[in-house]
Amino acid sequence: MSQQQNQSAELDVLSTIQQELKAPKSKFNKFGNFHYRSLEDILEGVKPYLAQHGASLVLTDEVQEIGSVVVLTAKAVFTDATGKQIVVTAHAGVDINKKGMDVAQTFGASSSYARKYALNGLFLIDDTQDADTDAYQQQTGAQGQNNQQSRGQNQQNANGQNNQRGNYQQNQNTSQQQNQLVQKSMGQRFQDALVSISKANKPATLEKALSTFNGTNFYAGIRKACQARADQQGWELPMPSQVQNQQNNQMHH
């Protein structure tokens, strides 16, 4: 019985860590005026438990291009003292043209974002009450706000010097912004969908994502993310509703 109890204890190591791990929100975002937990907070919180139970945690990244979007996939591999492994993945888009950030910074921000959400899934950490508190938003948000403030101030100065020229410039900027929104809307929806999939609590969320991106260049990435979440939760990967409707129509004919 003693040997069986030891084996059972080893298998429950991850469950124990999930119940006992506390990852405080030690970072503060002065722009949004809120506290949040970073990737480092989670890692520092889990290290003592890994040492206590003889377990290990390895984080890796994989980058691939899906359509016009670069996607970084973070993998968290938890191994207990018996060698049993649990693998959780999470995804993040990479904006390599982000103003004010070089390529290394954009990949670093996306890596921190994806790794954090992989650990959230592995250790059952809920960040749903955090308003964009991940490292990805923290590193990119400040620069974006500064750029918007600078553009707004420059536009006001131009309007003060020449109203007609200012109005023309404002209309031109509005047209350009609308064009950019149309071009980037699918890419942004893709990135948002990856986050929703990684935190999905029911198969219907996966089905909705598959149906939304079915027939687009982003479908392969969405399907891969849905498959990873379905495997993690023990679900059967749902079929996109559009495909189901087509199959039903073919059967009727």
Secondary structure by P-SEA (a helix, b strand, c coil): caaaaaaaaaaaaaaaaaacccccccccccccccccccaaaaaaaaaaaaaaacbbbbbbbbbbbcccbbbbbbbbbbbccccbbbbbbbbbbbccccccccaaaaaaaaaaaaaaaaaaaaacccccccccccaaaaacaaaaaaaaaaaaaaaaaaaaacaaaaaaaaaaaaaaaaaaaaaaaaaaaaaaaaaaaaacccaaaaaaaaaaaccccaaaaaaaaaaaaaaaacccccccaaaaaaaaaaaac
